[in-house]
Amino acid sequence: MPAPNSLKHQHPYALIIIDMINNFDFPGGDQLLEHTKNIIKPLKDLKKKAKEEGIPVIYVNDHYYMWQANYKKIIEFCKNEQNEDILDEITPDEDDYFLIKPKHSAFYETALNTLLHQLEAKNVILTGIAGNICVLFSADEAYMREYNIFVPADCIASNTKKENDFALKMITDVLEADITESSKLTFK
């Protein structure tokens, strides 16, 4: 079956934004929210740079038991006084891809692997929250699928700096990922 026109973004890289549409309504959510605020600017700049390079942007997000890949409904459900600024800054664009996930990994029981193959992406740039859970689990599955993995250290956040540092150590030492900061990333 020929690829539809919507797959115009074929590129060897894909930017994956994990769980940034979030209500932060869970134990430790206030801590994660504070650390998330620090990654918004670098993540926005990275997304802009990726789009300029023709790199597809894929949001993979919790569905909050709606089971609908409708980011507008999920944003509406998640938005509150504490996260409103973040959601306004990081909302998907109409040409971004949006997938929902049932568990921690962006790959587990989602269409992400199939989409990446159709986009001809061999390199994944993983960003988002929480770095020590969903980003780490996604990096693990990307590693098992033999993708080249990039996790810009300034584009992931966890509840604590210690947890984030541990995730970055695992991502580099075990999963052989590149954690170069987003402003220094090159797509070659």
BALOBA-1460 file (C-alpha; in Angstrom, 3 decimals):
// residues 188
<rec num="1" residu="m" x="0.000" y="0.000" z="0.000"/>
<rec num="2" residu="p" x="1.495" y="3.375" z="-0.939"/>
<rec num="3" residu="a" x="2.173" y="5.824" z="1.875"/>
<rec num="4" residu="p" x="-0.444" y="8.566" z="2.160"/>
<rec num="5" residu="n" x="0.547" y="12.196" z="1.695"/>
<rec num="6" residu="s" x="0.563" y="12.707" z="5.470"/>
<rec num="7" residu="l" x="3.870" y="10.809" z="5.656"/>
<rec num="8" residu="k" x="5.691" y="13.658" z="3.927"/>
<rec num="9" residu="h" x="8.127" y="13.853" z="6.834"/>
<rec num="10" residu="q" x="10.287" y="10.858" z="5.929"/>
<rec num="11" residu="h" x="13.639" y="11.446" z="7.558"/>
<rec num="12" residu="p" x="16.354" y="9.346" z="9.232"/>
<rec num="13" residu="y" x="15.585" y="11.096" z="12.559"/>
<rec num="14" residu="a" x="12.376" y="11.479" z="14.576"/>
<rec num="15" residu="l" x="11.778" y="13.679" z="17.607"/>
<rec num="16" residu="i" x="9.611" y="11.915" z="20.188"/>
<rec num="17" residu="i" x="7.978" y="13.961" z="22.949"/>
<rec num="18" residu="i" x="6.762" y="11.770" z="25.801"/>
<rec num="19" residu="d" x="3.975" y="12.615" z="28.283"/>
<rec num="20" residu="m" x="4.381" y="16.383" z="28.183"/>
<rec num="21" residu="i" x="0.599" y="16.746" z="28.223"/>
<rec num="22" residu="n" x="0.266" y="15.983" z="31.895"/>
<rec num="23" residu="n" x="-1.924" y="17.032" z="34.805"/>
<rec num="24" residu="f" x="0.819" y="16.405" z="37.405"/>
<rec num="25" residu="d" x="-1.945" y="15.160" z="39.718"/>
<rec num="26" residu="f" x="-0.156" y="12.318" z="41.512"/>
<rec num="27" residu="p" x="2.215" y="11.913" z="44.467"/>
<rec num="28" residu="g" x="5.377" y="13.843" z="43.595"/>
<rec num="29" residu="g" x="3.644" y="15.607" z="40.711"/>
<rec num="30" residu="d" x="4.416" y="19.028" z="42.140"/>
<rec num="31" residu="q" x="8.142" y="18.176" z="42.124"/>
<rec num="32" residu="l" x="7.964" y="16.876" z="38.561"/>
<rec num="33" residu="l" x="6.102" y="20.011" z="37.489"/>
<rec num="34" residu="e" x="8.875" y="22.230" z="38.872"/>
<rec num="35" residu="h" x="11.593" y="20.242" z="37.073"/>
<rec num="36" residu="t" x="9.501" y="20.146" z="33.878"/>
<rec num="37" residu="k" x="9.431" y="23.932" z="33.738"/>
<rec num="38" residu="n" x="13.221" y="23.856" z="33.233"/>
<rec num="39" residu="i" x="13.006" y="21.770" z="30.049"/>
<rec num="40" residu="i" x="10.299" y="23.736" z="28.220"/>
<rec num="41" residu="k" x="12.567" y="26.251" z="26.486"/>
<rec num="42" residu="p" x="15.195" y="23.743" z="25.322"/>
<rec num="43" residu="l" x="12.455" y="21.354" z="24.193"/>
<rec num="44" residu="k" x="10.653" y="24.088" z="22.253"/>
<rec num="45" residu="d" x="13.940" y="25.160" z="20.652"/>
<rec num="46" residu="l" x="14.735" y="21.539" z="19.758"/>
<rec num="47" residu="k" x="11.294" y="21.062" z="18.231"/>
<rec num="48" residu="k" x="11.758" y="24.223" z="16.142"/>
<rec num="49" residu="k" x="15.213" y="23.051" z="15.009"/>
<rec num="50" residu="a" x="13.823" y="19.600" z="14.145"/>
<rec num="51" residu="k" x="11.010" y="21.085" z="12.068"/>
<rec num="52" residu="e" x="13.491" y="23.306" z="10.204"/>
<rec num="53" residu="e" x="15.461" y="20.135" z="9.353"/>
<rec num="54" residu="g" x="12.314" y="18.317" z="8.178"/>
<rec num="55" residu="i" x="12.425" y="15.915" z="11.122"/>
<rec num="56" residu="p" x="9.005" y="14.511" z="12.079"/>
<rec num="57" residu="v" x="7.732" y="15.283" z="15.567"/>
<rec num="58" residu="i" x="5.815" y="12.534" z="17.360"/>
<rec num="59" residu="y" x="4.012" y="13.052" z="20.644"/>
<rec num="60" residu="v" x="3.370" y="9.874" z="22.620"/>
<rec num="61" residu="n" x="1.198" y="10.486" z="25.644"/>
<rec num="62" residu="d" x="-0.816" y="8.905" z="28.402"/>
<rec num="63" residu="h" x="-4.494" y="8.771" z="27.423"/>
<rec num="64" residu="y" x="-5.953" y="9.398" z="30.909"/>
<rec num="65" residu="y" x="-8.465" y="6.587" z="30.387"/>
<rec num="66" residu="m" x="-10.124" y="8.361" z="27.465"/>
<rec num="67" residu="w" x="-8.509" y="5.939" z="24.985"/>
<rec num="68" residu="q" x="-8.673" y="8.572" z="22.268"/>
<rec num="69" residu="a" x="-5.680" y="9.880" z="20.373"/>
<rec num="70" residu="n" x="-7.116" y="13.369" z="20.556"/>
<rec num="71" residu="y" x="-4.566" y="15.733" z="22.046"/>
<rec num="72" residu="k" x="-7.086" y="18.562" z="22.354"/>
<rec num="73" residu="k" x="-9.329" y="16.460" z="24.628"/>
<rec num="74" residu="i" x="-6.351" y="15.301" z="26.661"/>
<rec num="75" residu="i" x="-5.113" y="18.882" z="27.079"/>
<rec num="76" residu="e" x="-8.586" y="19.973" z="28.137"/>
<rec num="77" residu="f" x="-8.684" y="17.181" z="30.728"/>
<rec num="78" residu="c" x="-5.169" y="17.875" z="32.033"/>
<rec num="79" residu="k" x="-5.132" y="21.681" z="32.099"/>
<rec num="80" residu="n" x="-5.075" y="23.317" z="35.519"/>
<rec num="81" residu="e" x="-3.660" y="26.485" z="37.084"/>
<rec num="82" residu="q" x="-0.284" y="24.875" z="37.758"/>
<rec num="83" residu="n" x="0.415" y="23.463" z="34.290"/>
<rec num="84" residu="e" x="-1.448" y="25.870" z="32.001"/>
<rec num="85" residu="d" x="1.717" y="27.705" z="30.896"/>
<rec num="86" residu="i" x="3.488" y="24.434" z="30.082"/>
<rec num="87" residu="l" x="0.592" y="23.061" z="28.052"/>
<rec num="88" residu="d" x="0.260" y="26.310" z="26.110"/>
<rec num="89" residu="e" x="3.975" y="26.183" z="25.274"/>
<rec num="90" residu="i" x="4.242" y="22.530" z="24.255"/>
<rec num="91" residu="t" x="0.932" y="21.837" z="22.473"/>
<rec num="92" residu="p" x="1.323" y="19.694" z="19.341"/>
<rec num="93" residu="d" x="1.126" y="21.411" z="15.970"/>
<rec num="94" residu="e" x="-1.413" y="20.185" z="13.436"/>
<rec num="95" residu="d" x="1.323" y="18.470" z="11.377"/>
<rec num="96" residu="d" x="2.783" y="16.607" z="14.389"/>
<rec num="97" residu="y" x="1.943" y="12.970" z="14.973"/>
<rec num="98" residu="f" x="0.090" y="12.089" z="18.170"/>
<rec num="99" residu="l" x="-0.136" y="8.597" z="19.671"/>
<rec num="100" residu="i" x="-1.492" y="7.400" z="22.990"/>
<rec num="101" residu="k" x="0.241" y="4.811" z="25.151"/>
<rec num="102" residu="p" x="-1.259" y="2.465" z="27.739"/>
<rec num="103" residu="k" x="1.857" y="2.036" z="29.899"/>
<rec num="104" residu="h" x="5.238" y="3.624" z="30.538"/>
<rec num="105" residu="s" x="7.066" y="2.973" z="27.255"/>
<rec num="106" residu="a" x="6.255" y="4.934" z="24.118"/>
<rec num="107" residu="f" x="6.658" y="1.656" z="22.195"/>
<rec num="108" residu="y" x="4.605" y="-0.742" z="24.320"/>
<rec num="109" residu="e" x="1.364" y="-1.600" z="22.479"/>
<rec num="110" residu="t" x="1.499" y="1.572" z="20.355"/>
<rec num="111" residu="a" x="1.954" y="2.197" z="16.646"/>
<rec num="112" residu="l" x="5.260" y="4.016" z="17.240"/>
<rec num="113" residu="n" x="7.574" y="1.348" z="15.834"/>
<rec num="114" residu="t" x="5.457" y="1.004" z="12.683"/>
<rec num="115" residu="l" x="5.280" y="4.780" z="12.254"/>
<rec num="116" residu="l" x="9.050" y="5.116" z="12.650"/>
<rec num="117" residu="h" x="9.599" y="2.464" z="9.982"/>
<rec num="118" residu="q" x="7.226" y="4.223" z="7.594"/>
<rec num="119" residu="l" x="8.997" y="7.508" z="8.276"/>
<rec num="120" residu="e" x="12.316" y="5.712" z="7.596"/>
<rec num="121" residu="a" x="13.669" y="6.907" z="10.942"/>
<rec num="122" residu="k" x="16.668" y="5.002" z="12.288"/>
<rec num="123" residu="n" x="17.523" y="7.607" z="14.935"/>
<rec num="124" residu="v" x="15.166" y="8.572" z="17.755"/>
<rec num="125" residu="i" x="15.472" y="11.691" z="19.876"/>
<rec num="126" residu="l" x="13.609" y="10.953" z="23.098"/>
<rec num="127" residu="t" x="12.422" y="13.837" z="25.270"/>
<rec num="128" residu="g" x="9.817" y="14.468" z="27.943"/>
<rec num="129" residu="i" x="8.806" y="13.211" z="31.355"/>
<rec num="130" residu="a" x="9.400" y="11.403" z="33.550"/>
<rec num="131" residu="g" x="13.001" y="10.798" z="32.602"/>
<rec num="132" residu="n" x="13.503" y="7.988" z="35.084"/>
<rec num="133" residu="i" x="10.333" y="6.154" z="34.080"/>
<rec num="134" residu="c" x="8.686" y="6.740" z="30.698"/>
<rec num="135" residu="v" x="11.732" y="8.151" z="28.887"/>
<rec num="136" residu="l" x="14.020" y="5.457" z="30.325"/>
<rec num="137" residu="f" x="11.586" y="2.644" z="29.463"/>
<rec num="138" residu="s" x="11.143" y="4.061" z="25.941"/>
<rec num="139" residu="a" x="14.918" y="4.285" z="25.489"/>
<rec num="140" residu="d" x="15.216" y="0.656" z="26.593"/>
<rec num="141" residu="e" x="12.716" y="-0.478" z="23.963"/>
<rec num="142" residu="a" x="14.338" y="1.703" z="21.294"/>
<rec num="143" residu="y" x="17.655" y="0.045" z="22.149"/>
<rec num="144" residu="m" x="16.134" y="-3.434" z="21.805"/>
<rec num="145" residu="r" x="14.760" y="-2.396" z="18.403"/>
<rec num="146" residu="e" x="18.258" y="-1.231" z="17.364"/>
<rec num="147" residu="y" x="17.507" y="2.463" z="16.909"/>
<rec num="148" residu="n" x="20.263" y="4.999" z="17.450"/>
<rec num="149" residu="i" x="19.174" y="6.832" z="20.581"/>
<rec num="150" residu="f" x="19.561" y="10.474" z="21.527"/>
<rec num="151" residu="v" x="18.236" y="11.765" z="24.852"/>
<rec num="152" residu="p" x="19.201" y="15.428" z="25.184"/>
<rec num="153" residu="a" x="19.972" y="15.847" z="28.899"/>
<rec num="154" residu="d" x="18.275" y="19.252" z="28.992"/>
<rec num="155" residu="c" x="15.014" y="17.888" z="27.500"/>
<rec num="156" residu="i" x="14.022" y="15.302" z="30.120"/>
<rec num="157" residu="a" x="12.831" y="15.818" z="33.691"/>
<rec num="158" residu="s" x="12.154" y="13.543" z="36.643"/>
<rec num="159" residu="n" x="10.758" y="14.167" z="40.132"/>
<rec num="160" residu="t" x="14.248" y="14.794" z="41.501"/>
<rec num="161" residu="k" x="17.661" y="15.660" z="40.111"/>
<rec num="162" residu="k" x="19.017" y="12.431" z="41.607"/>
<rec num="163" residu="e" x="16.409" y="10.325" z="39.751"/>
<rec num="164" residu="n" x="17.067" y="12.226" z="36.523"/>
<rec num="165" residu="d" x="20.838" y="11.801" z="36.839"/>
<rec num="166" residu="f" x="20.362" y="8.070" z="37.458"/>
<rec num="167" residu="a" x="18.184" y="7.777" z="34.341"/>
<rec num="168" residu="l" x="20.770" y="9.601" z="32.227"/>
<rec num="169" residu="k" x="23.510" y="7.323" z="33.582"/>
<rec num="170" residu="m" x="21.504" y="4.206" z="32.674"/>
<rec num="171" residu="i" x="20.645" y="5.657" z="29.272"/>
<rec num="172" residu="t" x="24.314" y="6.259" z="28.461"/>
<rec num="173" residu="d" x="26.004" y="3.327" z="30.202"/>
<rec num="174" residu="v" x="23.545" y="0.554" z="29.379"/>
<rec num="175" residu="l" x="21.642" y="1.798" z="26.319"/>
<rec num="176" residu="e" x="24.602" y="3.522" z="24.628"/>
<rec num="177" residu="a" x="22.585" y="6.694" z="23.994"/>
<rec num="178" residu="d" x="23.933" y="10.134" z="23.234"/>
<rec num="179" residu="i" x="22.835" y="12.664" z="25.892"/>
<rec num="180" residu="t" x="24.326" y="15.745" z="24.229"/>
<rec num="181" residu="e" x="22.366" y="18.865" z="25.167"/>
<rec num="182" residu="s" x="19.774" y="19.900" z="22.611"/>
<rec num="183" residu="s" x="21.545" y="23.068" z="21.432"/>
<rec num="184" residu="k" x="24.617" y="21.015" z="20.455"/>
<rec num="185" residu="l" x="22.763" y="18.210" z="18.639"/>
<rec num="186" residu="t" x="23.426" y="17.814" z="14.937"/>
<rec num="187" residu="f" x="21.371" y="15.619" z="12.646"/>
<rec num="188" residu="k" x="23.894" y="13.904" z="10.393"/>
